[in-house]
Amino acid sequence: MMLPTSLALLGAGLLGHGVARCFLGRGLPVTVYNRTRTKAEDLAARGARLSSSPQEAIGASEILLLCLSDAAAIRQTVFSDPCPPLLSGRTICQMGTIGPEESKEIAALASSFGARYLEAPVLGNAKDVEEGRAQVMIGAVPEDYERWRELLGLLGKLFWIGPVGKAAALKLALNQLIAAETAAFALSLGFVRRSGVPVEPFLDILRESSLYCPTFDKKLSRMRERSFASPNFSVRLLLKDIDLFLANSATLGLRSDSLKGVRTIVREAVESGRADLDYSALVDLVDPLAPAGAKEESQTT
């Protein structure tokens, strides 16, 4: 094992920023490409080299880290001319949330151009990633896991799940819980609020019970204050992941009626202009506040 002498990162969203800052903070050379260059300029101030094109970034890398939004973006950015001939001999590490079959298809595509491929989806926010506290799921053959575990271990705790596709499936299983738990907590919080019950004893009891989930406290202030800017994870990306989960769960013969109900809420949140807000904005749909000047029966918070 050894750290790479050159790496490139495609996609400077929340995940990409966390990954880049983590590696830059450890003195690694990082080349960054983002379709909207201005969104990556803060990384240049930290020492990253900004690339003007995907092919330039690929040419500067031993390993290519993909923090793109979905499989379509990966194909368009990495596997469109003139990039494919540059992939030979390099490793592609896919870090976003895509479907397991999509990951396998991209692995086969990478192999056809002479590149190695592994998946490393991440559970944790950008700060967790930057500070090395994330959970990183690896889908790879053993030799690729061994080759890159020192580098990926800088991001947090590693879990080698199995071959390509297995880590992608696990990440979808985890992300559907984000939707389910957030909608359920918003519903209980709204029920307590509208019933005139103080929120504090509800939370005190919840925290001492087996029903408690840490994300409740992480999203509590956002939900109570209706403050959803600067998202950790957007409503738009949550809807994308729900749709991926539903499509894959159907092929496995699972009943997903409960998630379909949550999807209705998430879709309405997107359609109402909340797509790029933090996913805690679901509370606005589950427990809408009365219009300005209107009176609610109970508003104890």
C-alpha positions in Angstrom: 0.0 0.0 0.0 1.0 3.5 -0.7 -0.6 6.9 -1.2 -0.9 8.1 -4.8 1.4 10.7 -6.2 -1.5 12.2 -8.2 -5.2 12.1 -7.9 -8.1 13.8 -9.6 -11.6 14.5 -8.3 -14.6 15.1 -10.6 -17.6 16.8 -9.0 -17.1 19.5 -6.4 -20.5 19.3 -4.6 -20.8 18.7 -0.9 -19.2 15.2 -1.0 -16.5 16.3 -3.4 -15.6 19.3 -1.3 -15.3 17.1 1.8 -13.1 14.5 0.0 -10.9 17.2 -1.6 -10.4 19.1 1.7 -9.6 15.8 3.5 -6.8 14.9 1.0 -5.5 18.5 0.7 -5.3 18.7 4.4 -3.0 15.7 4.4 -0.7 17.2 1.8 -1.9 15.1 -1.2 -1.8 16.6 -4.7 -5.4 17.0 -5.8 -6.7 18.1 -9.3 -10.4 19.1 -9.3 -12.8 19.4 -12.2 -16.3 20.8 -11.7 -18.7 21.7 -14.5 -19.2 25.1 -12.8 -15.7 26.1 -12.2 -16.6 28.9 -9.7 -18.0 26.3 -7.3 -14.5 24.8 -6.9 -12.5 28.0 -6.6 -12.4 27.8 -2.8 -10.5 24.5 -3.2 -7.9 26.2 -5.3 -7.3 28.5 -2.3 -6.5 25.4 -0.3 -4.0 24.1 -2.8 -6.1 22.2 -5.3 -5.3 22.5 -9.0 -8.4 23.3 -11.0 -8.8 21.7 -14.3 -10.7 23.2 -17.2 -11.9 19.8 -18.6 -12.5 16.2 -17.5 -9.8 15.0 -19.9 -7.3 17.3 -18.3 -8.2 16.0 -14.9 -8.0 12.4 -16.0 -4.6 13.0 -17.6 -3.3 14.3 -14.2 -4.4 11.4 -12.2 -3.3 8.0 -11.0 -6.7 7.5 -9.4 -9.9 9.3 -10.5 -12.4 9.9 -7.7 -16.0 10.4 -8.9 -18.3 12.5 -6.7 -20.9 13.1 -9.4 -24.6 13.2 -8.9 -25.7 10.0 -10.7 -24.7 7.3 -13.2 -25.8 9.5 -16.2 -23.4 12.2 -15.1 -20.6 9.7 -14.8 -21.1 8.4 -18.3 -21.4 11.9 -19.8 -18.3 13.2 -17.9 -15.9 10.3 -18.0 -16.9 8.1 -20.9 -17.6 10.7 -23.6 -15.1 11.7 -26.2 -12.2 12.6 -25.8 -11.9 10.9 -22.3 -12.0 7.1 -22.8 -8.6 6.7 -24.4 -7.1 8.4 -21.4 -8.5 5.9 -18.9 -6.2 3.1 -19.7 -4.0 2.1 -16.7 -5.8 4.3 -14.3 -8.2 3.5 -11.4 -11.7 4.9 -11.2 -13.2 5.1 -7.7 -17.0 5.9 -7.7 -18.0 7.6 -4.5 -21.6 8.8 -5.1 -24.9 7.0 -4.7 -25.9 5.0 -7.7 -27.7 1.7 -8.2 -25.8 -1.7 -7.9 -26.4 -2.6 -11.5 -25.4 0.8 -12.7 -22.1 0.4 -10.8 -21.5 -3.0 -12.4 -22.2 -1.5 -15.8 -19.7 1.3 -15.2 -17.2 -1.2 -14.0 -17.5 -3.1 -17.2 -17.2 0.1 -19.2 -14.1 1.1 -17.3 -12.6 -2.3 -17.9 -13.3 -2.1 -21.6 -11.0 1.0 -21.7 -8.3 -0.6 -19.7 -9.1 1.0 -16.3 -9.6 -0.5 -12.9 -12.8 0.2 -11.0 -14.0 0.2 -7.4 -17.0 1.8 -5.6 -16.6 3.6 -2.3 -19.9 5.3 -1.4 -19.8 7.3 1.8 -22.1 7.7 4.8 -21.6 11.0 6.6 -21.7 14.7 5.8 -19.0 16.8 4.2 -17.5 17.7 7.6 -17.4 14.0 8.6 -15.5 13.3 5.4 -13.1 16.2 5.7 -12.2 15.2 9.3 -11.9 11.5 8.6 -15.0 10.4 10.5 -17.1 9.1 7.7 -18.1 5.5 7.0 -16.8 4.3 3.6 -18.3 1.2 2.0 -16.0 -0.6 -0.5 -17.1 -2.7 -3.4 -14.1 -4.1 -5.1 -11.9 -7.1 -5.9 -9.5 -7.8 -3.0 -6.4 -6.5 -4.8 -8.1 -3.1 -5.5 -9.3 -2.9 -1.9 -5.8 -3.5 -0.7 -4.3 -1.1 -3.1 -6.5 1.8 -2.1 -7.5 1.2 1.5 -4.8 3.5 2.9 -6.0 6.4 0.8 -9.7 5.8 1.4 -9.1 5.2 5.0 -8.1 8.8 5.4 -11.8 9.6 4.9 -13.0 7.4 7.8 -13.7 3.8 8.8 -13.7 1.4 5.9 -16.1 -1.5 5.4 -15.2 -3.9 2.6 -18.6 -5.2 1.6 -17.7 -7.5 -1.3 -17.4 -7.2 -5.1 -18.6 -4.2 -7.1 -22.4 -3.6 -6.7 -22.5 -4.8 -3.0 -21.4 -1.5 -1.5 -23.8 0.4 -3.9 -26.7 -1.7 -2.7 -25.8 -1.2 0.9 -25.6 2.6 0.4 -29.2 2.6 -1.1 -30.4 0.6 1.9 -29.0 3.2 4.3 -30.2 6.2 2.3 -33.8 5.1 2.2 -33.7 5.2 6.0 -32.9 9.0 5.7 -36.2 9.5 4.0 -38.2 7.2 6.3 -36.7 8.5 9.6 -37.0 12.1 8.6 -40.6 11.9 7.5 -41.5 9.9 10.7 -39.8 12.3 13.0 -41.4 15.3 11.3 -44.8 13.7 11.7 -44.3 13.0 15.4 -42.9 16.5 16.0 -45.9 18.0 14.2 -48.3 15.9 16.1 -46.8 17.0 19.4 -46.7 20.7 18.4 -50.3 20.7 17.2 -51.5 18.9 20.3 -50.1 21.6 22.5 -47.6 19.2 24.2 -44.2 20.7 25.1 -41.6 19.4 22.8 -38.9 19.0 25.6 -40.5 16.0 27.4 -41.2 14.3 24.1 -37.5 14.6 23.2 -36.3 13.6 26.7 -38.4 10.4 26.6 -37.4 9.7 23.0 -33.7 10.1 23.7 -33.9 7.5 26.5 -35.8 5.0 24.4 -34.9 2.4 21.7 -36.8 4.6 19.2 -34.1 7.3 19.3 -32.0 8.0 16.2 -29.2 10.6 16.4 -30.4 12.3 13.2 -33.4 13.5 15.2 -31.3 15.8 17.2 -29.2 16.8 14.2 -32.2 18.0 12.4 -34.3 19.3 15.3 -33.2 22.9 15.2 -33.7 23.1 11.5 -37.2 21.7 11.8 -38.2 23.9 14.7 -36.7 27.1 13.2 -37.7 26.1 9.6 -34.1 26.9 8.5 -33.0 24.7 5.6 -30.3 26.6 3.8 -26.7 25.3 3.4 -27.9 21.7 3.2 -26.0 18.6 4.4 -27.9 16.6 1.8 -30.5 18.1 -0.5 -34.2 17.2 -1.1 -33.4 16.8 -4.8 -30.7 14.2 -4.2 -32.9 12.4 -1.6 -35.6 12.0 -4.3 -33.0 10.6 -6.7 -32.0 8.0 -4.1 -35.5 7.1 -3.3 -36.3 6.4 -6.9 -33.1 4.3 -7.2 -34.1 2.3 -4.1 -37.7 1.8 -5.3 -36.5 0.6 -8.7 -34.1 -1.9 -7.2 -36.4 -3.1 -4.4 -39.0 -3.9 -7.0 -36.6 -6.3 -8.8 -36.0 -8.0 -5.5 -39.7 -8.6 -4.8 -39.9 -6.3 -1.8 -43.0 -4.3 -0.7 -42.1 -0.6 -0.5 -45.5 1.0 0.0 -44.3 3.0 3.0 -41.4 4.5 1.1 -43.8 5.3 -1.8 -45.8 7.4 0.6 -42.7 9.3 1.7 -41.7 9.7 -1.9 -45.0 11.7 -2.5 -43.9 14.1 0.2 -40.4 14.4 -1.1 -41.6 14.9 -4.7 -44.0 17.7 -3.5 -41.1 19.3 -1.6 -39.1 19.4 -4.9 -42.0 20.7 -6.9 -42.6 23.4 -4.3 -39.2 25.0 -4.8 -37.3 23.2 -2.0 -35.2 20.9 -4.2 -31.9 22.4 -3.1 -32.7 22.8 0.5 -31.7 20.5 3.3 -33.9 17.4 3.4 -35.2 18.4 6.9 -37.4 20.8 4.8 -39.8 17.8 4.5 -41.3 19.1 7.8 -42.8 22.0 5.8 -44.9 19.4 3.9 -45.7 17.1 6.8 -46.4 19.9 9.3 -47.1 23.1 7.3 -47.1 26.3 9.4 -50.2 28.5 9.2 -49.9 31.4 6.8 -48.7 34.7 8.2 -51.5 36.3 10.2 -53.5 33.1 10.6 -54.0 31.5 14.0 -53.3 27.9 14.9 -55.0 26.1 17.7 -51.8 24.9 19.3 -48.3 26.1 18.7 -46.4 25.0 21.8 -42.8 24.4 20.9 
